[in-house]
Amino acid sequence: MLIFFLCLAILVLGYRFYSPFVEKQAGIDPSAATPQQRFSEGVDYVALSPTRAFLIQFLNVAGVGPIFGPILGALYGPVALVWIVIGNIVGGAVHDYFSGVMSLKEDGKSLPEIARHYYNVVFKGLMLVFTAMLLFFVGVVFIMSPAGLLANLSAFDGTILENNTFWVLVILFYYFLATLLPVDKIIARLYPFFGGLMILMTTLIAGALLLEAPHLPQVQDLFAYFTHSHQEHELLQPNPDGLPVWPLLFLTITCGAISGFHSTQSPIIARCLTNEKYARPVFYGAMMCEGIVACVWALAGISAFPGGYVELKAMLDQGGPGLVVNHISTSYLGVLGGVMAVLAVAAFPITSGDTAFRALRLTIVDAFAIPQSVRNRLLLAVPILFVAYLMTLLDFSLIWRYFAFSNMLLSTSVLWLATKYLFDRGTFHWIASIPAVIGTAITVAYIATAPIGFALPAHYSKAIGAAVALISLIALVLAHQKYRLKTA
């Protein structure tokens, strides 16, 4: 609990003191005309108030990610909380902020077009592939997971509603409408409500954890945990599967720490802001709030089980993180918690899935300069969702592994893009470039050891990741020196 409170304090202090420094490097101009003011067309460039923009951005990037990921990551122990906070302040919030700022500065464009401006057409092509791949995986994951939950509700037994395909088609139809219609028709009306609901749910769970005195180790046991002498303590036996923290923890907990998916959502809101000064509270602020949500659910996963990590692992094996959410919510909040649990694992992922497909449509529109007529929107939406339906027929675990890898790959690419943006401005690029180096090491280490990659032993992947990080850092220092000489 002490670690939890310390993490919350660091997140808040990071927003209070670090985010203004980050904003100073970005070159925000409150007097500049925003893309919404210059290109308003009633479909995607629609004016939103800062509060509504924040709530929509928060729900777009949050969904079920900062709930499921931290629960899975809780198996690694209190180090999950440490990663959430460090990853959020150093990487995730910076990543989200600059993906929004660069889109604001580039007419609300999507990542591939921004990449072409700051690098070249080759990097644009790579970003287009990475972005499209991730958005497809996100959309498919957030079709399959809520459809499976809804089909398995006991209230639907013996009816057509227990058919998984039925719910897949219902969700796809909703995605079709949300992808096709103007942003203010569905997203701007429903998402502020769901965003507020997620904040309420997280607050209630956090309060319940404090009042109910959950099963947590005592202060004197913390030293034993961090010095690896915890085997004798029943509640201090994390990671029952013995999986390596590096790099798996960093891909298990993405939302709340750093997630490439967020950068695909930023242009949606960048097209709707009425002043550049709102970028920090909307983009940086939404990520900080997501970090708080992630900390609450990581704490819940660590503390809600008398049997410790072994009991948490058993429940995850039985029904996945959705069952854990239901257990925690109903245990602490009763009937209200049960209702919120269903919303958390059914409604919240749907709100991320529809904006994933909308972002995919916008990315394709930007990349190929397609006019935004109703006919063209239809011609894009129908094949995208049809391919997504075909992907739901694949194995979920395979989709999830590719989603995790593409998520980290894209976030690292965006940090390198932000590095180039800051290089061109002549400001302090290290706030983006150091996280980019770390993200590169994690991404390379993961693909080296993952079953979908080279499946090397963990000690090899660590060495490869460290070597790539060192090479990237040396190249970065040389580029920095070259830039200083050029501008001297």
Disulfide bonds with the S-S distance in Angstrom:
none
